[in-house]
Protein backbone atom coordinates (compact mmCIF):
# COMPACT_ATOMS: atom_id res chain seq x y z
CA UNK A 1 0.00 0.00 0.00
CA UNK A 2 1.30 3.44 -0.91
CA UNK A 3 2.25 5.80 1.88
CA UNK A 4 -0.11 8.73 2.27
CA UNK A 5 1.94 11.90 2.21
CA UNK A 6 -0.10 14.55 0.35
CA UNK A 7 -2.14 17.13 2.22
CA UNK A 8 -5.44 18.70 1.20
CA UNK A 9 -6.41 22.10 2.55
CA UNK A 10 -9.89 23.57 2.18
CA UNK A 11 -11.67 26.55 3.69
CA UNK A 12 -15.24 25.97 4.83
CA UNK A 13 -17.65 27.75 7.12
CA UNK A 14 -16.99 26.68 10.73
CA UNK A 15 -20.60 25.65 11.36
CA UNK A 16 -20.72 23.54 8.18
CA UNK A 17 -17.48 21.84 9.24
CA UNK A 18 -18.82 21.20 12.75
CA UNK A 19 -22.07 19.68 11.50
CA UNK A 20 -20.40 17.50 8.87
CA UNK A 21 -17.76 16.23 11.28
CA UNK A 22 -20.46 15.40 13.85
CA UNK A 23 -22.18 13.19 11.26
CA UNK A 24 -18.89 11.57 10.24
CA UNK A 25 -18.07 10.96 13.90
CA UNK A 26 -21.38 9.13 14.36
CA UNK A 27 -20.47 7.00 11.34
CA UNK A 28 -16.97 6.38 12.71
CA UNK A 29 -15.49 7.79 9.51
CA UNK A 30 -12.44 10.07 9.70
CA UNK A 31 -12.49 13.11 7.39
CA UNK A 32 -9.28 11.88 5.72
CA UNK A 33 -10.93 8.59 4.78
CA UNK A 34 -13.93 10.42 3.36
CA UNK A 35 -11.71 12.69 1.24
CA UNK A 36 -9.64 9.72 0.04
CA UNK A 37 -12.84 7.87 -0.91
CA UNK A 38 -14.21 10.92 -2.72
CA UNK A 39 -10.98 11.33 -4.70
CA UNK A 40 -11.06 7.63 -5.66
CA UNK A 41 -14.66 7.97 -6.85
CA UNK A 42 -13.73 11.02 -8.93
CA UNK A 43 -10.98 8.98 -10.58
CA UNK A 44 -13.24 5.96 -11.19
CA UNK A 45 -16.21 7.94 -12.52
CA UNK A 46 -14.23 10.60 -14.36
CA UNK A 47 -16.18 13.34 -12.60
CA UNK A 48 -17.97 14.31 -9.43
CA UNK A 49 -19.80 11.18 -8.21
CA UNK A 50 -23.01 12.96 -7.29
CA UNK A 51 -25.38 15.46 -8.85
CA UNK A 52 -24.52 19.15 -8.55
CA UNK A 53 -27.87 20.70 -9.31
CA UNK A 54 -29.84 23.46 -7.69
CA UNK A 55 -32.79 21.86 -5.93
CA UNK A 56 -36.12 22.87 -7.37
CA UNK A 57 -38.21 24.64 -4.78
CA UNK A 58 -41.95 24.30 -5.13
CA UNK A 59 -43.76 27.30 -6.58
CA UNK A 60 -47.48 27.93 -6.71
CA UNK A 61 -47.46 27.16 -10.43
CA UNK A 62 -45.88 23.75 -9.83
CA UNK A 63 -48.37 22.68 -7.15
CA UNK A 64 -51.83 21.24 -7.62
CA UNK A 65 -54.62 23.02 -5.79
CA UNK A 66 -54.72 20.14 -3.29
CA UNK A 67 -50.97 20.39 -2.60
CA UNK A 68 -51.16 24.17 -2.23
CA UNK A 69 -54.12 24.01 0.15
CA UNK A 70 -52.43 21.29 2.23
CA UNK A 71 -49.28 23.43 2.49
CA UNK A 72 -51.27 26.49 3.51
CA UNK A 73 -53.30 24.50 6.05
CA UNK A 74 -50.13 23.08 7.58
CA UNK A 75 -48.65 26.58 7.93
CA UNK A 76 -51.87 27.94 9.37
CA UNK A 77 -52.06 25.11 11.92
CA UNK A 78 -48.43 25.68 12.91
CA UNK A 79 -49.10 29.39 13.40
CA UNK A 80 -52.23 28.68 15.47
CA UNK A 81 -50.36 26.26 17.73
CA UNK A 82 -47.50 28.69 18.33
CA UNK A 83 -44.93 26.77 16.26
CA UNK A 84 -44.11 29.87 14.23
CA UNK A 85 -41.21 32.27 14.67
CA UNK A 86 -41.15 36.04 14.94
CA UNK A 87 -40.30 37.48 11.52
CA UNK A 88 -36.89 38.82 12.65
CA UNK A 89 -35.89 35.41 13.98
CA UNK A 90 -37.12 33.67 10.81
CA UNK A 91 -35.06 35.95 8.56
CA UNK A 92 -32.05 35.50 10.85
CA UNK A 93 -32.29 31.73 10.42
CA UNK A 94 -32.61 32.14 6.66
CA UNK A 95 -29.48 34.31 6.57
CA UNK A 96 -27.56 31.67 8.56
CA UNK A 97 -28.23 29.17 5.81
CA UNK A 98 -27.00 31.46 3.04
C-alpha positions as CSV (number, residue, x, y, z in Angstrom):
1,X,0.0,0.0,0.0
2,X,1.3,3.4,-0.9
3,X,2.3,5.8,1.9
4,X,-0.1,8.7,2.3
5,X,1.9,11.9,2.2
6,X,-0.1,14.6,0.3
7,X,-2.1,17.1,2.2
8,X,-5.4,18.7,1.2
9,X,-6.4,22.1,2.6
10,X,-9.9,23.6,2.2
11,X,-11.7,26.6,3.7
12,X,-15.2,26.0,4.8
13,X,-17.6,27.7,7.1
14,X,-17.0,26.7,10.7
15,X,-20.6,25.6,11.4
16,X,-20.7,23.5,8.2
17,X,-17.5,21.8,9.2
18,X,-18.8,21.2,12.8
19,X,-22.1,19.7,11.5
20,X,-20.4,17.5,8.9
21,X,-17.8,16.2,11.3
22,X,-20.5,15.4,13.8
23,X,-22.2,13.2,11.3
24,X,-18.9,11.6,10.2
25,X,-18.1,11.0,13.9
26,X,-21.4,9.1,14.4
27,X,-20.5,7.0,11.3
28,X,-17.0,6.4,12.7
29,X,-15.5,7.8,9.5
30,X,-12.4,10.1,9.7
31,X,-12.5,13.1,7.4
32,X,-9.3,11.9,5.7
33,X,-10.9,8.6,4.8
34,X,-13.9,10.4,3.4
35,X,-11.7,12.7,1.2
36,X,-9.6,9.7,0.0
37,X,-12.8,7.9,-0.9
38,X,-14.2,10.9,-2.7
39,X,-11.0,11.3,-4.7
40,X,-11.1,7.6,-5.7
41,X,-14.7,8.0,-6.8
42,X,-13.7,11.0,-8.9
43,X,-11.0,9.0,-10.6
44,X,-13.2,6.0,-11.2
45,X,-16.2,7.9,-12.5
46,X,-14.2,10.6,-14.4
47,X,-16.2,13.3,-12.6
48,X,-18.0,14.3,-9.4
49,X,-19.8,11.2,-8.2
50,X,-23.0,13.0,-7.3
51,X,-25.4,15.5,-8.8
52,X,-24.5,19.1,-8.6
53,X,-27.9,20.7,-9.3
54,X,-29.8,23.5,-7.7
55,X,-32.8,21.9,-5.9
56,X,-36.1,22.9,-7.4
57,X,-38.2,24.6,-4.8
58,X,-41.9,24.3,-5.1
59,X,-43.8,27.3,-6.6
60,X,-47.5,27.9,-6.7
61,X,-47.5,27.2,-10.4
62,X,-45.9,23.7,-9.8
63,X,-48.4,22.7,-7.1
64,X,-51.8,21.2,-7.6
65,X,-54.6,23.0,-5.8
66,X,-54.7,20.1,-3.3
67,X,-51.0,20.4,-2.6
68,X,-51.2,24.2,-2.2
69,X,-54.1,24.0,0.2
70,X,-52.4,21.3,2.2
71,X,-49.3,23.4,2.5
72,X,-51.3,26.5,3.5
73,X,-53.3,24.5,6.0
74,X,-50.1,23.1,7.6
75,X,-48.7,26.6,7.9
76,X,-51.9,27.9,9.4
77,X,-52.1,25.1,11.9
78,X,-48.4,25.7,12.9
79,X,-49.1,29.4,13.4
80,X,-52.2,28.7,15.5
81,X,-50.4,26.3,17.7
82,X,-47.5,28.7,18.3
83,X,-44.9,26.8,16.3
84,X,-44.1,29.9,14.2
85,X,-41.2,32.3,14.7
86,X,-41.1,36.0,14.9
87,X,-40.3,37.5,11.5
88,X,-36.9,38.8,12.6
89,X,-35.9,35.4,14.0
90,X,-37.1,33.7,10.8
91,X,-35.1,35.9,8.6
92,X,-32.1,35.5,10.8
93,X,-32.3,31.7,10.4
94,X,-32.6,32.1,6.7
95,X,-29.5,34.3,6.6
96,X,-27.6,31.7,8.6
97,X,-28.2,29.2,5.8
98,X,-27.0,31.5,3.0
